[in-house]
Amino acid sequence: MTVFIIRRLLQSVLVVAVMTVLVFAGVYAIGNPVEILISQDATEAERAAAIARLGLDKSLPEQYLAFLGNLLKGDLGTSFVFGEPALQLVLDRFPATMELAICAMIISIFIGVPLGLYAGLRPDSVGGRTIMTGSIFGFSLPNFWQGLMLIMLFAVILQWLPAGGRGERGEFLGIESSFFSWDGLSHLILPAINLALFKTSLVIRLTRASVRETINLDYVKFARAKGLKPSRVIGLHVLKNIMIPLVTIIGLEFGSVIAFAVVTETVFAWPGMGKLIIDSIFQLDRPVIVAYLIVIVFLFITINLVVDILYAILDPRVRLSDQKA
C-alpha cells in the first residue's frame, strides 16, 4: 500500500506541473485586461505605469517563471479588480461552494443508490420503469432552466424557500456553516437540489447497471442457494460489491460538482467560487482566474488520490495489478 500511495503522489506532482503550464497558457492567451482596467482617457504614461504595476510589461516566459516562483510560495498574485490576494479571494468563497457540493452529493447518494438498487432488483416492475424514466429527465433538462423552475415553484408561488443568497450561518464546535442554521439550510436546499438532479440520475443508472450485472454472478446465486435471507444477500453480497465502482464514480463526480457549480451559483446568487470566476472572466481578472483553476486542479488531484486509495482498500487486486505493472 505504501508503494501504491507513493507512486500515485509522484504521478500527482507530474500532473500539477503540466497543469500549471496549461492553465497559464490558456488564461494568458485570452484577452487583454488593460483594455478593461485602464480608462480610454488615460495618457500613455498612465497606461505604461498601470501595465508595469500589473506585471504585463514582461514577456510571456518571464511572466510564467514569475508565476511559477510565486506559486511555490503560495502567492498567485493580486486581483486586478479587488486589489486583494487572488488565492485568498478564492479560498474565502471555497466554504460556500463546498457546502453546496456536499449537500448536493448527499442528496444524490441517499436518493440515487436506493432508487437504483430498487430499479436493478425489479427492472420490469412499474416502480423500476418509472424510476428509470424519471432519471432521463435529470440528464435532459438544462441546469439553469431547472433552477428557474425551482425558484418559480418553491420561492415565488409556494413561498416555502428563499430564492437566492446564502443566509445566516450557525456555529458548531468552532465551525461556521450553513448546515448549523435553519436560515442557512433553507437557502441551501434549492441550489443543492438543482445541482443534485443530474448527479442523482447518474447514480441511479450506475447503481441499476451494477446491480443487474452483479445479481447474476455465481457467488450471489450460491448465497441464495444456501438459504440466506434476501436482505442479507443484497446487503452483504450485492451492495458491498457494487460499491467498488460506485465509490470511484461518486468520488470523481464530487470534483465535477465543485468545478461545475457555476451555473447553479449564478442562478441562485450563491456566493461561491463559481460566481466569482464568472465575474472574473467578464473582467479579465487573470490572477483570480488562475487561482481558481489551480485550486480546482488540486481538488481533482486530491480527490483522485483519495478515490484510488479507497478503491485499493475495497479491492486489493488493484494494489497487486499496480505492483505488477
Phi and psi in degrees as GROMACS dihedral restraints (atoms count N, CA, C in turn):
[ dihedral_restraints ]
;  ai    aj    ak    al  type     phi  dphi    fc
    3     4     5     6     1   -62.5    20    10
    4     5     6     7     1   -44.9    20    10
    6     7     8     9     1   -62.2    20    10
    7     8     9    10     1   -39.9    20    10
    9    10    11    12     1   -60.6    20    10
   10    11    12    13     1   -46.1    20    10
   12    13    14    15     1   -68.2    20    10
   13    14    15    16     1   -42.7    20    10
   15    16    17    18     1   -61.4    20    10
   16    17    18    19     1   -41.9    20    10
   18    19    20    21     1   -63.8    20    10
   19    20    21    22     1   -40.9    20    10
   21    22    23    24     1   -66.1    20    10
   22    23    24    25     1   -38.0    20    10
   24    25    26    27     1   -64.4    20    10
   25    26    27    28     1   -41.6    20    10
   27    28    29    30     1   -64.4    20    10
   28    29    30    31     1   -40.0    20    10
   30    31    32    33     1   -63.7    20    10
   31    32    33    34     1   -37.8    20    10
   33    34    35    36     1   -64.7    20    10
   34    35    36    37     1   -40.0    20    10
   36    37    38    39     1   -61.5    20    10
   37    38    39    40     1   -42.4    20    10
   39    40    41    42     1   -63.0    20    10
   40    41    42    43     1   -41.8    20    10
   42    43    44    45     1   -62.9    20    10
   43    44    45    46     1   -41.9    20    10
   45    46    47    48     1   -61.6    20    10
   46    47    48    49     1   -42.9    20    10
   48    49    50    51     1   -61.7    20    10
   49    50    51    52     1   -44.3    20    10
   51    52    53    54     1   -66.3    20    10
   52    53    54    55     1   -41.2    20    10
   54    55    56    57     1   -67.2    20    10
   55    56    57    58     1   -31.5    20    10
   57    58    59    60     1   -62.9    20    10
   58    59    60    61     1   -38.8    20    10
   60    61    62    63     1   -66.5    20    10
   61    62    63    64     1   -46.3    20    10
   63    64    65    66     1   -64.4    20    10
   64    65    66    67     1   -43.8    20    10
   66    67    68    69     1   -62.9    20    10
   67    68    69    70     1   -47.0    20    10
   69    70    71    72     1   -62.9    20    10
   70    71    72    73     1   -48.4    20    10
   72    73    74    75     1   -63.6    20    10
   73    74    75    76     1   -42.3    20    10
   75    76    77    78     1   -65.3    20    10
   76    77    78    79     1   -43.9    20    10
   78    79    80    81     1   -73.0    20    10
   79    80    81    82     1   -42.3    20    10
   81    82    83    84     1   -80.4    20    10
   82    83    84    85     1    -5.7    20    10
   84    85    86    87     1   -89.0    20    10
   85    86    87    88     1   -11.9    20    10
   87    88    89    90     1  -106.1    20    10
   88    89    90    91     1   124.9    20    10
   90    91    92    93     1    66.2    20    10
   91    92    93    94     1   166.2    20    10
   93    94    95    96     1  -125.1    20    10
   94    95    96    97     1   107.6    20    10
   96    97    98    99     1   -62.1    20    10
   97    98    99   100     1   -19.7    20    10
   99   100   101   102     1   -59.3    20    10
  100   101   102   103     1   -37.8    20    10
  102   103   104   105     1   -65.0    20    10
  103   104   105   106     1   -24.8    20    10
  105   106   107   108     1   -96.3    20    10
  106   107   108   109     1   -39.9    20    10
  108   109   110   111     1   -83.9    20    10
  109   110   111   112     1   -24.1    20    10
  111   112   113   114     1  -107.6    20    10
  112   113   114   115     1   131.1    20    10
  114   115   116   117     1   -61.2    20    10
  115   116   117   118     1   146.0    20    10
  117   118   119   120     1   -66.5    20    10
  118   119   120   121     1   -21.8    20    10
  120   121   122   123     1   -85.6    20    10
  121   122   123   124     1    -3.2    20    10
  123   124   125   126     1   -67.5    20    10
  124   125   126   127     1   147.3    20    10
  126   127   128   129     1   -76.7    20    10
  127   128   129   130     1   167.3    20    10
  129   130   131   132     1   -61.6    20    10
  130   131   132   133     1   -36.6    20    10
  132   133   134   135     1   -66.2    20    10
  133   134   135   136     1   -40.7    20    10
  135   136   137   138     1   -66.9    20    10
  136   137   138   139     1   -39.3    20    10
  138   139   140   141     1   -64.2    20    10
  139   140   141   142     1   -43.9    20    10
  141   142   143   144     1   -63.5    20    10
  142   143   144   145     1   -40.1    20    10
  144   145   146   147     1   -66.2    20    10
  145   146   147   148     1   -40.9    20    10
  147   148   149   150     1   -66.9    20    10
  148   149   150   151     1   -40.5    20    10
  150   151   152   153     1   -63.8    20    10
  151   152   153   154     1   -41.9    20    10
  153   154   155   156     1   -66.1    20    10
  154   155   156   157     1   -39.6    20    10
  156   157   158   159     1   -63.1    20    10
  157   158   159   160     1   -36.2    20    10
  159   160   161   162     1   -82.9    20    10
  160   161   162   163     1    -6.1    20    10
  162   163   164   165     1    76.8    20    10
  163   164   165   166     1    18.6    20    10
  165   166   167   168     1   -91.2    20    10
  166   167   168   169     1     1.9    20    10
  168   169   170   171     1   -86.7    20    10
  169   170   171   172     1    -7.8    20    10
  171   172   173   174     1   -87.4    20    10
  172   173   174   175     1   161.5    20    10
  174   175   176   177     1   -70.5    20    10
  175   176   177   178     1   162.8    20    10
  177   178   179   180     1   -60.3    20    10
  178   179   180   181     1   -45.5    20    10
  180   181   182   183     1   -59.2    20    10
  181   182   183   184     1   -40.3    20    10
  183   184   185   186     1   -65.1    20    10
  184   185   186   187     1   -39.5    20    10
  186   187   188   189     1   -64.0    20    10
  187   188   189   190     1   -39.3    20    10
  189   190   191   192     1   -67.2    20    10
  190   191   192   193     1   -43.6    20    10
  192   193   194   195     1   -62.9    20    10
  193   194   195   196     1   -39.8    20    10
  195   196   197   198     1   -64.9    20    10
  196   197   198   199     1   -40.5    20    10
  198   199   200   201     1   -62.7    20    10
  199   200   201   202     1   -42.8    20    10
  201   202   203   204     1   -66.9    20    10
  202   203   204   205     1   -42.0    20    10
  204   205   206   207     1   -63.0    20    10
  205   206   207   208     1   -42.3    20    10
  207   208   209   210     1   -67.5    20    10
  208   209   210   211     1   -35.1    20    10
  210   211   212   213     1   -61.7    20    10
  211   212   213   214     1   -41.6    20    10
  213   214   215   216     1   -64.4    20    10
  214   215   216   217     1   -23.7    20    10
  216   217   218   219     1   -95.3    20    10
  217   218   219   220     1     2.6    20    10
  219   220   221   222     1    79.6    20    10
  220   221   222   223     1    17.0    20    10
  222   223   224   225     1  -112.2    20    10
  223   224   225   226     1   114.1    20    10
  225   226   227   228     1  -106.4    20    10
  226   227   228   229     1    21.6    20    10
  228   229   230   231     1    95.1    20    10
  229   230   231   232     1   175.3    20    10
  231   232   233   234     1  -108.3    20    10
  232   233   234   235     1   135.5    20    10
  234   235   236   237     1   -57.7    20    10
  235   236   237   238     1   131.8    20    10
  237   238   239   240     1   -64.7    20    10
  238   239   240   241     1   -32.5    20    10
  240   241   242   243     1   -90.7    20    10
  241   242   243   244     1   -49.2    20    10
  243   244   245   246     1   -88.1    20    10
  244   245   246   247     1   -19.7    20    10
  246   247   248   249     1    69.3    20    10
  247   248   249   250     1    22.7    20    10
  249   250   251   252     1  -121.1    20    10
  250   251   252   253     1   161.1    20    10
  252   253   254   255     1   -54.8    20    10
  253   254   255   256     1   127.2    20    10
  255   256   257   258     1   -62.0    20    10
  256   257   258   259     1   -42.2    20    10
  258   259   260   261     1   -63.2    20    10
  259   260   261   262     1   -38.3    20    10
  261   262   263   264     1   -65.5    20    10
  262   263   264   265     1   -38.7    20    10
  264   265   266   267     1   -60.4    20    10
  265   266   267   268     1   -43.6    20    10
  267   268   269   270     1   -67.4    20    10
  268   269   270   271     1   -45.1    20    10
  270   271   272   273     1   -67.0    20    10
  271   272   273   274     1   -29.0    20    10
  273   274   275   276     1   -65.2    20    10
  274   275   276   277     1   -31.5    20    10
  276   277   278   279     1   -88.5    20    10
  277   278   279   280     1   -11.8    20    10
  279   280   281   282     1   -60.0    20    10
  280   281   282   283     1   -45.1    20    10
  282   283   284   285     1   -58.7    20    10
  283   284   285   286     1   -38.1    20    10
  285   286   287   288     1   -63.9    20    10
  286   287   288   289     1   -43.6    20    10
  288   289   290   291     1   -66.3    20    10
  289   290   291   292     1   -39.1    20    10
  291   292   293   294     1   -64.8    20    10
  292   293   294   295     1   -41.1    20    10
  294   295   296   297     1   -57.8    20    10
  295   296   297   298     1   -46.8    20    10
  297   298   299   300     1   -63.8    20    10
  298   299   300   301     1   -45.0    20    10
  300   301   302   303     1   -66.6    20    10
  301   302   303   304     1   -43.6    20    10
  303   304   305   306     1   -63.4    20    10
  304   305   306   307     1   -45.3    20    10
  306   307   308   309     1   -62.2    20    10
  307   308   309   310     1   -42.0    20    10
  309   310   311   312     1   -63.5    20    10
  310   311   312   313     1   -41.2    20    10
  312   313   314   315     1   -71.1    20    10
  313   314   315   316     1   -34.4    20    10
  315   316   317   318     1   -62.3    20    10
  316   317   318   319     1   -45.2    20    10
  318   319   320   321     1   -60.6    20    10
  319   320   321   322     1   -45.4    20    10
  321   322   323   324     1   -61.7    20    10
  322   323   324   325     1   -42.7    20    10
  324   325   326   327     1   -72.7    20    10
  325   326   327   328     1   -48.0    20    10
  327   328   329   330     1   -74.4    20    10
  328   329   330   331     1   -16.3    20    10
  330   331   332   333     1  -101.3    20    10
  331   332   333   334     1   -43.6    20    10
  333   334   335   336     1   -68.6    20    10
  334   335   336   337     1   -43.1    20    10
  336   337   338   339     1   -66.4    20    10
  337   338   339   340     1   -49.6    20    10
  339   340   341   342     1   -61.7    20    10
  340   341   342   343     1   -41.6    20    10
  342   343   344   345     1   -66.3    20    10
  343   344   345   346     1   -41.5    20    10
  345   346   347   348     1   -66.0    20    10
  346   347   348   349     1   -36.8    20    10
  348   349   350   351     1   -64.2    20    10
  349   350   351   352     1   -44.0    20    10
  351   352   353   354     1   -63.8    20    10
  352   353   354   355     1   -45.0    20    10
  354   355   356   357     1   -64.8    20    10
  355   356   357   358     1   -31.7    20    10
  357   358   359   360     1   -76.5    20    10
  358   359   360   361     1   -34.4    20    10
  360   361   362   363     1   -78.8    20    10
  361   362   363   364     1   -30.2    20    10
  363   364   365   366     1  -129.2    20    10
  364   365   366   367     1    69.5    20    10
  366   367   368   369     1   -67.2    20    10
  367   368   369   370     1   -27.3    20    10
  369   370   371   372     1   -97.8    20    10
  370   371   372   373     1     1.5    20    10
  372   373   374   375     1   -78.0    20    10
  373   374   375   376     1   163.2    20    10
  375   376   377   378     1   -61.6    20    10
  376   377   378   379     1   -42.1    20    10
  378   379   380   381     1   -63.1    20    10
  379   380   381   382     1   -43.1    20    10
  381   382   383   384     1   -62.6    20    10
  382   383   384   385     1   -44.0    20    10
  384   385   386   387     1   -66.9    20    10
  385   386   387   388     1   -37.3    20    10
  387   388   389   390     1   -65.1    20    10
  388   389   390   391     1   -41.8    20    10
  390   391   392   393     1   -61.6    20    10
  391   392   393   394     1   -45.4    20    10
  393   394   395   396     1   -68.9    20    10
  394   395   396   397     1   -35.5    20    10
  396   397   398   399     1   -66.4    20    10
  397   398   399   400     1   -42.7    20    10
  399   400   401   402     1   -63.9    20    10
  400   401   402   403     1   -32.6    20    10
  402   403   404   405     1   -66.5    20    10
  403   404   405   406     1   -24.4    20    10
  405   406   407   408     1   -63.4    20    10
  406   407   408   409     1   -36.9    20    10
  408   409   410   411     1   -63.8    20    10
  409   410   411   412     1   -34.7    20    10
  411   412   413   414     1   -62.8    20    10
  412   413   414   415     1   -32.5    20    10
  414   415   416   417     1   -80.2    20    10
  415   416   417   418     1   -31.5    20    10
  417   418   419   420     1   -87.9    20    10
  418   419   420   421     1   -36.3    20    10
  420   421   422   423     1   -74.6    20    10
  421   422   423   424     1   133.5    20    10
  423   424   425   426     1   -62.7    20    10
  424   425   426   427     1   139.1    20    10
  426   427   428   429     1   -60.9    20    10
  427   428   429   430     1   -41.3    20    10
  429   430   431   432     1   -69.3    20    10
  430   431   432   433     1   -34.9    20    10
  432   433   434   435     1   -68.2    20    10
  433   434   435   436     1   -40.8    20    10
  435   436   437   438     1   -57.3    20    10
  436   437   438   439     1   -46.0    20    10
  438   439   440   441     1   -61.0    20    10
  439   440   441   442     1   -43.4    20    10
  441   442   443   444     1   -64.7    20    10
  442   443   444   445     1   -39.4    20    10
  444   445   446   447     1   -67.7    20    10
  445   446   447   448     1   -37.8    20    10
  447   448   449   450     1   -64.1    20    10
  448   449   450   451     1   -42.1    20    10
  450   451   452   453     1   -63.8    20    10
  451   452   453   454     1   -44.8    20    10
  453   454   455   456     1   -60.7    20    10
  454   455   456   457     1   -43.5    20    10
  456   457   458   459     1   -76.5    20    10
  457   458   459   460     1   -55.7    20    10
  459   460   461   462     1   -87.7    20    10
  460   461   462   463     1   -24.3    20    10
  462   463   464   465     1  -101.1    20    10
  463   464   465   466     1   -38.7    20    10
  465   466   467   468     1   -91.9    20    10
  466   467   468   469     1   -52.2    20    10
  468   469   470   471     1   -78.4    20    10
  469   470   471   472     1   -56.4    20    10
  471   472   473   474     1   -83.7    20    10
  472   473   474   475     1   -25.2    20    10
  474   475   476   477     1    55.5    20    10
  475   476   477   478     1    40.1    20    10
  477   478   479   480     1   -87.1    20    10
  478   479   480   481     1   -35.0    20    10
  480   481   482   483     1  -132.7    20    10
  481   482   483   484     1   153.4    20    10
  483   484   485   486     1   -68.9    20    10
  484   485   486   487     1   154.0    20    10
  486   487   488   489     1   -82.4    20    10
  487   488   489   490     1   -23.2    20    10
  489   490   491   492     1  -170.9    20    10
  490   491   492   493     1  -178.1    20    10
  492   493   494   495     1    86.0    20    10
  493   494   495   496     1   174.0    20    10
  495   496   497   498     1   -99.3    20    10
  496   497   498   499     1   -30.2    20    10
  498   499   500   501     1    82.6    20    10
  499   500   501   502     1   176.9    20    10
  501   502   503   504     1   -74.7    20    10
  502   503   504   505     1   148.6    20    10
  504   505   506   507     1  -110.5    20    10
  505   506   507   508     1   141.0    20    10
  507   508   509   510     1   -97.2    20    10
  508   509   510   511     1   174.0    20    10
  510   511   512   513     1  -129.2    20    10
  511   512   513   514     1   136.1    20    10
  513   514   515   516     1  -145.5    20    10
  514   515   516   517     1   123.1    20    10
  516   517   518   519     1    54.9    20    10
  517   518   519   520     1    37.1    20    10
  519   520   521   522     1    80.1    20    10
  520   521   522   523     1     0.9    20    10
  522   523   524   525     1  -102.7    20    10
  523   524   525   526     1   126.6    20    10
  525   526   527   528     1   -98.2    20    10
  526   527   528   529     1   125.8    20    10
  528   529   530   531     1  -157.6    20    10
  529   530   531   532     1   156.7    20    10
  531   532   533   534     1   -67.7    20    10
  532   533   534   535     1   -20.6    20    10
  534   535   536   537     1   -67.3    20    10
  535   536   537   538     1   -20.4    20    10
  537   538   539   540     1  -101.6    20    10
  538   539   540   541     1    19.0    20    10
  540   541   542   543     1  -144.7    20    10
  541   542   543   544     1   135.9    20    10
  543   544   545   546     1   -64.1    20    10
  544   545   546   547     1   -39.0    20    10
  546   547   548   549     1   -63.1    20    10
  547   548   549   550     1   -41.3    20    10
  549   550   551   552     1   -64.6    20    10
  550   551   552   553     1   -43.7    20    10
  552   553   554   555     1   -63.7    20    10
  553   554   555   556     1   -40.1    20    10
  555   556   557   558     1   -63.8    20    10
  556   557   558   559     1   -33.6    20    10
  558   559   560   561     1   -76.3    20    10
  559   560   561   562     1   -24.5    20    10
  561   562   563   564     1   -83.2    20    10
  562   563   564   565     1   -28.1    20    10
  564   565   566   567     1   -59.7    20    10
  565   566   567   568     1   -53.5    20    10
  567   568   569   570     1   -62.9    20    10
  568   569   570   571     1   -51.0    20    10
  570   571   572   573     1   -62.8    20    10
  571   572   573   574     1   -33.8    20    10
  573   574   575   576     1   -66.8    20    10
  574   575   576   577     1   -41.5    20    10
  576   577   578   579     1   -62.9    20    10
  577   578   579   580     1   -43.8    20    10
  579   580   581   582     1   -61.3    20    10
  580   581   582   583     1   -41.8    20    10
  582   583   584   585     1   -72.2    20    10
  583   584   585   586     1   -26.9    20    10
  585   586   587   588     1   -84.8    20    10
  586   587   588   589     1   -18.8    20    10
  588   589   590   591     1   -59.1    20    10
  589   590   591   592     1   -47.9    20    10
  591   592   593   594     1   -63.7    20    10
  592   593   594   595     1   -45.0    20    10
  594   595   596   597     1   -66.6    20    10
  595   596   597   598     1   -35.4    20    10
  597   598   599   600     1   -62.1    20    10
  598   599   600   601     1   -44.6    20    10
  600   601   602   603     1   -61.5    20    10
  601   602   603   604     1   -40.0    20    10
  603   604   605   606     1   -65.0    20    10
  604   605   606   607     1   -44.7    20    10
  606   607   608   609     1   -63.9    20    10
  607   608   609   610     1   -40.6    20    10
  609   610   611   612     1   -57.7    20    10
  610   611   612   613     1   -49.8    20    10
  612   613   614   615     1   -70.2    20    10
  613   614   615   616     1   -38.2    20    10
  615   616   617   618     1   -66.4    20    10
  616   617   618   619     1   -42.7    20    10
  618   619   620   621     1   -63.5    20    10
  619   620   621   622     1   -45.7    20    10
  621   622   623   624     1   -60.1    20    10
  622   623   624   625     1   -46.3    20    10
  624   625   626   627     1   -62.1    20    10
  625   626   627   628     1   -41.1    20    10
  627   628   629   630     1   -66.7    20    10
  628   629   630   631     1   -39.5    20    10
  630   631   632   633     1   -65.4    20    10
  631   632   633   634     1   -44.9    20    10
  633   634   635   636     1   -62.7    20    10
  634   635   636   637     1   -33.1    20    10
  636   637   638   639     1   -75.9    20    10
  637   638   639   640     1   -38.8    20    10
  639   640   641   642     1   -78.6    20    10
  640   641   642   643     1   -34.2    20    10
  642   643   644   645     1   -63.6    20    10
  643   644   645   646     1   -22.8    20    10
  645   646   647   648     1  -100.2    20    10
  646   647   648   649     1     5.9    20    10
  648   649   650   651     1   -75.8    20    10
  649   650   651   652     1   158.7    20    10
  651   652   653   654     1   -62.9    20    10
  652   653   654   655     1   -39.6    20    10
  654   655   656   657     1   -68.4    20    10
  655   656   657   658     1   -27.6    20    10
  657   658   659   660     1   -73.0    20    10
  658   659   660   661     1   -42.9    20    10
  660   661   662   663     1   -62.2    20    10
  661   662   663   664     1   -39.6    20    10
  663   664   665   666     1   -65.7    20    10
  664   665   666   667     1   -40.0    20    10
  666   667   668   669     1   -62.5    20    10
  667   668   669   670     1   -39.4    20    10
  669   670   671   672     1   -68.0    20    10
  670   671   672   673     1   -39.2    20    10
  672   673   674   675     1   -66.0    20    10
  673   674   675   676     1   -27.4    20    10
  675   676   677   678     1   -73.6    20    10
  676   677   678   679     1   -10.3    20    10
  678   679   680   681     1    90.3    20    10
  679   680   681   682     1    17.4    20    10
  681   682   683   684     1   -66.3    20    10
  682   683   684   685     1   149.6    20    10
  684   685   686   687     1   -63.4    20    10
  685   686   687   688     1   145.0    20    10
  687   688   689   690     1   -54.4    20    10
  688   689   690   691     1   -38.4    20    10
  690   691   692   693     1   -65.0    20    10
  691   692   693   694     1   -36.1    20    10
  693   694   695   696     1   -72.2    20    10
  694   695   696   697     1   -39.2    20    10
  696   697   698   699     1   -61.4    20    10
  697   698   699   700     1   -45.2    20    10
  699   700   701   702     1   -68.3    20    10
  700   701   702   703     1   -47.4    20    10
  702   703   704   705     1   -70.7    20    10
  703   704   705   706     1   -41.6    20    10
  705   706   707   708     1   -88.0    20    10
  706   707   708   709     1   -39.1    20    10
  708   709   710   711     1  -103.4    20    10
  709   710   711   712     1   -37.7    20    10
  711   712   713   714     1   -87.5    20    10
  712   713   714   715     1   -58.1    20    10
  714   715   716   717     1   -62.7    20    10
  715   716   717   718     1   -39.8    20    10
  717   718   719   720     1   -61.9    20    10
  718   719   720   721     1   -39.2    20    10
  720   721   722   723     1   -80.9    20    10
  721   722   723   724     1   -31.1    20    10
  723   724   725   726     1   -76.0    20    10
  724   725   726   727     1   -15.3    20    10
  726   727   728   729     1   -70.0    20    10
  727   728   729   730     1   -20.5    20    10
  729   730   731   732     1   -63.1    20    10
  730   731   732   733     1   -56.2    20    10
  732   733   734   735     1   -68.2    20    10
  733   734   735   736     1   -31.5    20    10
  735   736   737   738     1   -65.5    20    10
  736   737   738   739     1   -39.9    20    10
  738   739   740   741     1   -59.8    20    10
  739   740   741   742     1   -41.6    20    10
  741   742   743   744     1   -62.8    20    10
  742   743   744   745     1   -50.6    20    10
  744   745   746   747     1   -66.2    20    10
  745   746   747   748     1   -45.4    20    10
  747   748   749   750     1   -63.5    20    10
  748   749   750   751     1   -39.8    20    10
  750   751   752   753     1   -61.6    20    10
  751   752   753   754     1   -46.5    20    10
  753   754   755   756     1   -67.1    20    10
  754   755   756   757     1   -37.5    20    10
  756   757   758   759     1   -67.6    20    10
  757   758   759   760     1   -28.3    20    10
  759   760   761   762     1   -62.0    20    10
  760   761   762   763     1   -39.8    20    10
  762   763   764   765     1   -63.3    20    10
  763   764   765   766     1   -41.3    20    10
  765   766   767   768     1   -68.8    20    10
  766   767   768   769     1   -32.1    20    10
  768   769   770   771     1   -62.0    20    10
  769   770   771   772     1   -43.2    20    10
  771   772   773   774     1   -65.3    20    10
  772   773   774   775     1   -44.9    20    10
  774   775   776   777     1   -71.5    20    10
  775   776   777   778     1   -33.4    20    10
  777   778   779   780     1  -112.1    20    10
  778   779   780   781     1    29.9    20    10
  780   781   782   783     1   -83.7    20    10
  781   782   783   784     1    10.1    20    10
  783   784   785   786     1   -58.4    20    10
  784   785   786   787     1   -49.2    20    10
  786   787   788   789     1   -64.0    20    10
  787   788   789   790     1   -47.0    20    10
  789   790   791   792     1   -61.8    20    10
  790   791   792   793     1   -43.8    20    10
  792   793   794   795     1   -64.5    20    10
  793   794   795   796     1   -33.5    20    10
  795   796   797   798     1   -71.9    20    10
  796   797   798   799     1   -44.8    20    10
  798   799   800   801     1   -63.8    20    10
  799   800   801   802     1   -41.4    20    10
  801   802   803   804     1   -98.3    20    10
  802   803   804   805     1    10.5    20    10
  804   805   806   807     1    50.4    20    10
  805   806   807   808     1    40.0    20    10
  807   808   809   810     1   -82.1    20    10
  808   809   810   811     1   122.1    20    10
  810   811   812   813     1   -78.9    20    10
  811   812   813   814     1    61.2    20    10
  813   814   815   816     1  -106.9    20    10
  814   815   816   817     1  -168.0    20    10
  816   817   818   819     1   -66.6    20    10
  817   818   819   820     1   -32.8    20    10
  819   820   821   822     1   -62.0    20    10
  820   821   822   823     1   -45.2    20    10
  822   823   824   825     1   -66.6    20    10
  823   824   825   826     1   -36.4    20    10
  825   826   827   828     1   -63.7    20    10
  826   827   828   829     1   -41.9    20    10
  828   829   830   831     1   -69.3    20    10
  829   830   831   832     1   -34.5    20    10
  831   832   833   834     1   -63.6    20    10
  832   833   834   835     1   -47.0    20    10
  834   835   836   837     1   -62.0    20    10
  835   836   837   838     1   -38.8    20    10
  837   838   839   840     1   -70.1    20    10
  838   839   840   841     1   -35.2    20    10
  840   841   842   843     1   -65.3    20    10
  841   842   843   844     1   -43.3    20    10
  843   844   845   846     1   -62.5    20    10
  844   845   846   847     1   -32.4    20    10
  846   847   848   849     1   -97.1    20    10
  847   848   849   850     1     2.9    20    10
  849   850   851   852     1    50.9    20    10
  850   851   852   853     1    43.4    20    10
  852   853   854   855     1   -83.1    20    10
  853   854   855   856     1    83.5    20    10
  855   856   857   858     1   -56.1    20    10
  856   857   858   859     1   -48.0    20    10
  858   859   860   861     1   -57.9    20    10
  859   860   861   862     1   -38.9    20    10
  861   862   863   864     1   -69.2    20    10
  862   863   864   865     1   -40.2    20    10
  864   865   866   867     1   -61.9    20    10
  865   866   867   868     1   -46.0    20    10
  867   868   869   870     1   -63.4    20    10
  868   869   870   871     1   -44.4    20    10
  870   871   872   873     1   -60.3    20    10
  871   872   873   874     1   -43.0    20    10
  873   874   875   876     1   -61.0    20    10
  874   875   876   877     1   -47.7    20    10
  876   877   878   879     1   -65.2    20    10
  877   878   879   880     1   -39.0    20    10
  879   880   881   882     1   -64.3    20    10
  880   881   882   883     1   -43.0    20    10
  882   883   884   885     1   -61.4    20    10
  883   884   885   886     1   -43.2    20    10
  885   886   887   888     1   -63.4    20    10
  886   887   888   889     1   -41.4    20    10
  888   889   890   891     1   -61.5    20    10
  889   890   891   892     1   -46.6    20    10
  891   892   893   894     1   -62.0    20    10
  892   893   894   895     1   -38.5    20    10
  894   895   896   897     1   -62.1    20    10
  895   896   897   898     1   -47.6    20    10
  897   898   899   900     1   -61.7    20    10
  898   899   900   901     1   -42.5    20    10
  900   901   902   903     1   -65.2    20    10
  901   902   903   904     1   -42.9    20    10
  903   904   905   906     1   -64.1    20    10
  904   905   906   907     1   -44.8    20    10
  906   907   908   909     1   -63.2    20    10
  907   908   909   910     1   -42.8    20    10
  909   910   911   912     1   -61.2    20    10
  910   911   912   913     1   -40.1    20    10
  912   913   914   915     1   -64.5    20    10
  913   914   915   916     1   -45.1    20    10
  915   916   917   918     1   -63.3    20    10
  916   917   918   919     1   -41.8    20    10
  918   919   920   921     1   -63.2    20    10
  919   920   921   922     1   -42.9    20    10
  921   922   923   924     1   -60.0    20    10
  922   923   924   925     1   -42.2    20    10
  924   925   926   927     1   -66.2    20    10
  925   926   927   928     1   -45.3    20    10
  927   928   929   930     1   -61.4    20    10
  928   929   930   931     1   -40.5    20    10
  930   931   932   933     1   -62.1    20    10
  931   932   933   934     1   -42.3    20    10
  933   934   935   936     1   -66.9    20    10
  934   935   936   937     1   -33.7    20    10
  936   937   938   939     1   -69.8    20    10
  937   938   939   940     1   -42.8    20    10
  939   940   941   942     1   -70.8    20    10
  940   941   942   943     1   -34.0    20    10
  942   943   944   945     1  -132.2    20    10
  943   944   945   946     1    95.7    20    10
  945   946   947   948     1   -59.3    20    10
  946   947   948   949     1   -19.3    20    10
  948   949   950   951     1   -62.6    20    10
  949   950   951   952     1   -26.4    20    10
  951   952   953   954     1   -63.2    20    10
  952   953   954   955     1   -42.2    20    10
  954   955   956   957     1   -65.3    20    10
  955   956   957   958     1   -42.4    20    10
  957   958   959   960     1   -64.0    20    10
  958   959   960   961     1   -45.7    20    10
  960   961   962   963     1   -66.6    20    10
  961   962   963   964     1   -33.8    20    10
  963   964   965   966     1   -67.3    20    10
  964   965   966   967     1   -38.9    20    10
  966   967   968   969     1   -71.2    20    10
  967   968   969   970     1   -35.3    20    10
  969   970   971   972     1   -67.3    20    10
  970   971   972   973     1   -35.2    20    10
